[in-house]
Amino acid sequence: MLGDRLQSLNTQILENLIRAAYLPTDKKADQLREINIQLEQLRFLLRMAYELGFYNSNGYQQLFEQVQAIGRSVGGWLKKVTAA
């Protein structure tokens, strides 16, 4: 069940990133904020999966770093969109 939720959330984030890329500039900010919320939910679920023993520390660290990198990219994109 947790694995299904992680997979579903990953897919939703990807779909929302694609959607944000094609939205007009004035509508991107709301979509990017939604993605930030989903990334926070993903971080929480990854921590839960790690604490339940689904990932070892190396696997968790790699996943968490990738999610953090995506978050930084989305944050930069949001900053650029809201400054325009």
Secondary structure, 3 states (H helix, E strand, C coil): CHHHHHHHHHHHHHHHHHHHHHCCHHHHHHHHHHHHHHHHHHHHHHHHHHHCCCCCHHHHHHHHHHHHHHHHHHHHHHHHHHHC
